[in-house]
Amino acid sequence: MAKPAVHCLALIDPAAGHLDPGALGARQPAPGVRLLRSTIGRGYHGPAPIKGHGPHRYTFQLFALATPVDLPAPERARPRAFLPAVTAPVLARGRLTGVYER
């Protein structure tokens, strides 16, 4: 099975409280949001599978960490290197999977 593409990776300050629509946009992320490099760039661009390619699964994961991520230059780290380097205890997590086809 192929490794999934990471479409968006963001660090969100808990003080942000909530995120409005467009908060993960690459041009102007919401206050308290740090967008990191992902497989396809920065920011969330929405689902866009190849037309006629069949259904694609999109999994959204959220992790509440006990301490802030403290890595040198996380904005430059690739997702496959960044994610395993996060060592803070996970206080809570959520997962949502959707399917989209064009």
Long-range contacts (C-beta under 8 A, 24 or more apart in sequence): 3-80, 4-59, 5-38, 5-39, 5-40, 6-38, 6-39, 6-79, 6-80, 7-38, 7-39, 7-40, 7-44, 7-45, 7-58, 8-35, 8-38, 8-43, 8-44, 8-45, 9-35, 9-36, 9-37, 9-38, 9-79, 9-82, 9-83, 10-34, 10-35, 10-36, 10-44, 11-36, 11-68, 11-69, 11-74, 14-64, 34-74, 34-75, 36-74, 36-75, 36-77, 36-79, 36-82, 37-75, 37-76, 37-77, 37-78, 37-79, 38-79, 39-79, 47-98, 47-100, 48-102, 49-100, 49-101, 49-102, 50-102, 51-102, 52-102, 53-101, 53-102, 54-101, 55-99, 55-100, 55-101, 56-99, 56-100, 56-101, 57-97, 57-98, 57-99, 58-97, 58-98, 58-99, 58-100, 59-95, 59-96, 59-97, 60-95, 60-96, 60-97, 60-98, 61-93, 61-94, 61-95, 62-93, 62-94, 62-95, 63-90, 63-92, 63-93, 64-90, 64-91, 64-92, 64-93, 65-89, 65-90, 65-91, 66-90, 66-91
